[in-house]
Amino acid sequence: MKPYKEHKTFKKIVKFSEKNRGAYALVCLLVLLAIIIYRVVDGIQSEGGFDFKTFILSLIDLKVFVAVILAFVLTGVANLLGGLFSPKVEDMMKLTTNYDSLVKKYEHFSKLVEYTNSSESDYLTGRKHTTSQATNYKNDKYNSIEDAYVFPTVILTSLKNKNTNIVFDDKEENAYKQPDWIKKHSDELFAAHSHSEKYNSQMLRVSDFTYDKKTATIYLSKTTYLDSLIANRACDYEINGVSVREVYEPGPVLHSLKDSQLSNHLGFNGMVETSDHKFIFIKRHNKVSIAKNTWQTSIGASLKTKYALNEKQTVDTSSIENAMIEEMITEFNLKNLKDRETKESEMRKTFSFKENVLYFYRDLLECGKPQLMFLFKLPVSSDELVEAFTSGLKTAKKNKDTFNLYCDVDGHNLLLIDREDMKKLYLTPDGFAYKKKFYKSVPSAVATIRMLISYLNGETL
């Protein structure tokens, strides 16, 4: 197991490089100008006057020539390094990758998701690549081969077979408003997403949530995607040593959804199975707002208002069902199926909020953002899925449809895992091991796999 390192110094260097590339170029030019002025003054003093022809020839002097070339080379190198490193480390600047620290921050007053890997799992690969510490790792050794981990994820309740009510407040005066510190630094927080594909749309905020053994009620109001980018999805981005998390969710108590001052748009993670019993995983591309180049569950999405509003422009469980189905059709490019209408009709007949939505939980990585978890079996085989998915990507690339490539779909690579192998996965907060390979992920996605496994085992978390 590799111990986690925060890399604070590295973050500061990348941040400085990205913010000051223009200033660096200016400094190089000023140094060059200073050299030229020095040569002019030196020529006047030593030769008793200034000769323009002699000055021009002096510019070809090797030292001056090297200074000019060096200035532009260093400027180019600074731009190149900033361009290469900044996109790769953007996520770790916005959201911490020290998931154990999140567990410690909130564990005393939160019921966090836990999982003990089976002895059949590939623990050797998992231990080698994870940066999280297993609870059975003591005194620099493991006391068993059934490694256990705690995830920075809080399950509020199981929703399966529970009556769920949706209450939507669409009044503009009750829509989300940025609190003072976020509003003051909104430009800087938005700039933290400089290498992500950005767009804005109206989203649905969870403003409160109540439940008992038989009934759950989700209270929704309005927010925007940009508000969530600034608040939840950049909550660890430091400005003068301070972050959204440290101002609004410092722990040890996580504010209730009713009392939270963050955008908290409702999202969902789905585990989707093909008709031939294979679960779908997608590797996210490098333009998504968070979790770039990591492996996600079948579906990881926000609840889009354009799909979730019904004809009365309100929200209920039926309209959320529609949003989840539309997300599957879009993410998997199912519009390219040969018998699309038949398959889509079957999906709408069989998908049920009460039956297929299993859990309501909060992702601590995004400061407690609320999520629904669903499970669904597609009336589509794995071969049909792969064909439709790849066909859609090819068409989008051919048409140079960047919105379809980077906004409609979250990833361009698929992984299919047999149902019988799911219980053999080695799960850690930062990824999962499968057949001697480690798939880097984020806690919310891996916790969703854990929720699936509990369901397959007939357990309720």
Beta strands, then each sheet from edge to edge (+ up, - down):
strand 1: 112-116
strand 2: 137-138
strand 3: 141-142
strand 4: 148-158
strand 5: 163-168
strand 6: 202-211
strand 7: 215-224
strand 8: 267-273
strand 9: 278-284
strand 10: 295-296
strand 11: 299-302
strand 12: 357-363
strand 13: 369-377
strand 14: 411-418
strand 15: 426-428
strand 16: 431-434
strand 17: 437-440
sheet 1: 1+ 4- 12+ 13- 8- 11+
sheet 2: 2+ 3-
sheet 3: 5+ 7+ 6-
sheet 4: 10+ 9- 14+
sheet 5: 15+ 16- 17+
end
